[in-house]
Amino acid sequence: MYLLLVSAAAFMGVTALMVAVMSMFTGFSDRGLETRLQVLTGKKTAAEASAVTKDVLLREGVGGLSLLADKLMEKFSNLKLLFVQANSPITPTQFFLITGASSGVGVVVAIIGRAPLPLYPVCGAVFALFPLGWLLWRRRTRFKKFAAQLPDGLELIARALRSGHSLSAGIGVVVQEMPDPISAEFGMCYEEQNLGVPIEQALKSMHRRMPNMDFKFFATAVTIQRQSGGDLAEILDKIGHIVRGRFRILGQVAALTGEGRISGVVLMALPIALFFAVYYLNQEYVMLLFTDPIGRKMVGVAAFLQVLGAITINKIIAIKV
């Protein structure tokens, strides 16, 4: 009964916090809502009333969550940039809905698996992180593809410069000849400079979307060349050669640290798998970790050591080139 009351109190606290956050972002003085109420009560003209239909009201009501998501994106600009960098096919509204649904699925899975009651919120939180993990995986994959395509893109620009074309024309060649994501990113840069944005500013915006160190070298070289002159084609060839050499070294590092990565995965997954195995073999033996005060402290210390071990292993195998 004590654990049930604690779980219920935690659920009510989280719900109250979400309601408070929603009220903070939406506010209580909605002029649009007041206008619609005046139209519905007959205080507005017939022309204004004709614009308020059932479909419009339904669409605006459903769009309330979308408005909340947009305001959250404005408050947390880094989260909005994450969607842009990942080229997400879903909107922030859909992302938050999927996150909530995933949390519910986690609780249902915990109930079906007859997990201990204190693990229900934990399962919900873990499943709620799955959409964010997918978004981060999509962003990381896109960054890797862009980094792999960058040497070829720089060589295309260098060839265009040697044949007498301008830098903007060379960027246009990359847009036409290269696949996504480098074509999409250089395409946005090409359109910006066609609309009058300085090429330096367009490249800076592109680097914000694609924070790649090698691309930063390219943007810096373009800026210096436009200020002091020089052979930009030769500089791009050297940057491309350096990038290819870095990729070759990174491949060797990945091969040498493969054993460490596998060891880290095994060491992180083994305690969790062992816990569930012992739980299904002898439930009473494992429940002492949740019913006894010392057991709860041991679970907290074990979780802390797991996180500390993951960070340590990651530091060991992460070799910067």
GICORUR-V959955 format. One record per helix or strand. SS is the DSSP state (H for helix, E for strand). FROM is the first residue (numbers start at 1). LEN is the number of residues. If there is no record, write none. Layout:
BEGIN
ss	from	len
SS	FROM	LEN
SS	FROM	LEN
END
This chain:
BEGIN
ss	from	len
H	2	25
H	31	10
H	46	5
H	54	22
H	77	10
H	92	21
H	119	44
H	167	11
H	182	13
H	199	11
H	213	16
H	232	25
H	258	24
H	283	9
H	293	25
END
